[in-house]
Amino acid sequence: MCGIVGYVGAREATPIILNGLKRLEYRGYDSAGVAVINGNQIEVRRDAGKLSQLIDLVAKSPVQGSPGIGHTRWATHGAPSARNAHPHLGNSGRMVVVHNGIVENFLELKDELTAEGVQFNSDTDTETIVHLAEHHQAAGVGLVEAARRTFKQIQGANVVVLLSADEPDKIVTARIGNAGGVVIGLGENENFIASDIPAILEHTRRVIFLESRQMAIVTRDSVRIETIDGQEVTPEIHTIAWDAVAAEKGEYRHFMQKEIHEQTRALTDTLAGRVDFKESRIRLPELNLTPELAKRIQRIYITACGTAAYAGMVGKTLIEKIARIPVEVVIASEFRYSDPILDENTVVLAISQSGETADTLAAMEEGRRKGAIIWSNVNAIGSQAMRVADGYISMQTGPEIGVASTKAFTAPLVDQYMLAILLADLRGVIDDKTRKELVADLRLIPDLVGRTLEREAEVEKVAHVLKDIRDCLYLGRGINMPIAYEGALKLKEISYIHAEGYPAGEMKHGPIALIDKNMPIICLVPKDPWHEKMISQIQQAKARDGMVIAIATDGDEIVAGMADHVLWIPETPWMLSPVITVLPLQLLAYHIAALRGLDVDMPRNLAKSVTVE
Ligand code: AGP
């Protein structure tokens, strides 16, 4: 979702901003722009479409100077067009804004401003912000005070960045509500602003994260953080350990393919420091989980969106089976409207790659409001979901750039498996033998993942068979049922093929009517406790001429004799099997989309980080 980059310092702002925006492309956008202070003037270049169009525009009509701000826009109010692209200038031409979020009261504000004679030049809600700030400036206050008054007036979850030609030494930004992150990067005689760390990682690793209702006044040699109400805040300075190259594509054609292959490393890192194989114990220190707290928990609500929610569905089976705690999985966009029954003995566990998903953050807020214990399982370091939780488990995957989530799906599966063992241990509901076996199984994971990914060529062959299909069904049962949902989501979001995940046992209650020779059915049939049931499902599909593609365990003769194609996986302990069964489905979706010549990493209409409701 919208990406923001700002620069203040002695260097030319435009290349730094364009480069930063490039690194935020994964968030999804449909127009882009940049504004720079050149002498006493603000110059703006913006266009609809990809960043490459903006880069061409800037090459034809260069913009020089500093400071500057840039933006990639994911349209909410007004079509994706040059006129609606950010930055937006005020009527004086001396102030400019970029924005992420939705100004919920913009119609009301627009009416007031129009009545004052302000002229609107776009269909966006964003434009109200710059007109309001100019209105306050006209009353005789400086940029900071004008910005503060504006920030107080706008409702909703918003990140705003303002630049004024009258005070060209500074950029003012604010985070109002949960509208995605704002990172201030600290350099030597230069400072940076961005929506996410990769945009500025090549310049600095020292960063400050703005909290909700905080604003920053950033000059080349100072950063002042205040609440929107004007109280100075002493910020915590974080040092980011990621390597900038972790966000590069390297030898792979697409980030998604790279990230699929990174899972061997990511899951090795997931175990590192958390699993004590000698003592057969799990340590998750950032969760702040004591034996007293573990014993107090009566119910866990897992809340998340999309892929992260499917990871939570696997977690439900694991936590209920291993730790014997009842678990509900509630889609985050529904959570706060479902009036969930929460108290101090209930955990709300939010799972999120970005840690900035508006619905997930709102679900956490609902949990907080009702006095629950708030945990998160999150990838983006320093994100809001990590910071507002009472305890967290950080995914050890490194930045995930491809819009289709892959490594940030398997990491929470393993994180929740570890969490389940830890909870069971602290509650005293697991015997030593079982605990030792479960912990020992974790050691197998990196090797199993590596061996499964080595079979990519087989998956690619099946992708050639399926590349022109229009519809596809994914069936699974038990712990692998959410993998059917996830496989279908992966295919539909990057290949635009209609795909549905279904609990296999539900077929006979309706979807079986869809099956004929034109309907490929992807069946998850590893050696797990639901194996036999899945076999009978395959028989039913075959009896109706369906084309069956099975994900099955090496040496499974029964499946080999029934399925049209088999994607083989190595034998895996069943509770960890989703970590392995999902891998061929990720690769299959990837290869089908690549064969169709689609923009795998940035599928249409999608954003990596969904910071609006
Ligand atoms: C995953 O492939 C999707 N693009 C999407 O469903 C994603 O998982 C969802 O938007 C949640 O994002 P989060 O993990 O950053 O909260």
Residues whose N, C-alpha, C, O or C-beta is under 5 A from the ligand:
A	BS01	AGP	C305 G306 T307 A308 I351 S352 Q353 S354 G355 T357 V403 A404 S405 A607 K608 V610
